[in-house]
Amino acid sequence: MSLAQPLPDPDFLQRFEAGSTGILHWEQLDRLWAQLRERADGAWYVYAVGEEVPREPAPAERFLRFIDEMDALLRRDHDEEYCGIVYVDDRENPAFIKIFDPNNLGSSCGSSGLRVLPGWVISRVRPVDLEAAMPPTGSRRRWWQRLFGD
């Protein structure tokens, strides 16, 4: 009996790195959630970055529960007049959504030079382990090496 992991879709990292559009206003987030609810067909992967990568898409009822819970979390923990922490590949036909954790934002736009990974990714393609695929920057590795030597 083989326990081999299914191979991840190589498209995931390309989609992750591709440009995305910010959901700036809460009304835009409401529209995104409505689109996702309409397409709750059991074909969405829900990935909490740092947790085990899902092997299968979430069943429709679990996906719908995630949307409800995520909406509540974002509105509670990101107490702002704007959203601005959700990014989507295509507002009209979403297939890849990055959601940044309101309690771990750093500089999600990358202006600090350090990459902050999203807290969650919703995708039509099987995710890969982002923490393993996106190692720390060279400057962060050099800092670590200076701190503890080779």
Secondary structure by P-SEA (a helix, b strand, c coil): ccccccccccaaaaaaacbbbbcccaaaaaaaaaaaaaaccccbbbbccccccccccccaaaaaaaaaaaaaaaaaaacccccccccccccccccbbbbccccccccccccccbbbbbcbbbcccccccccccccccaaaaaaaaaaccc
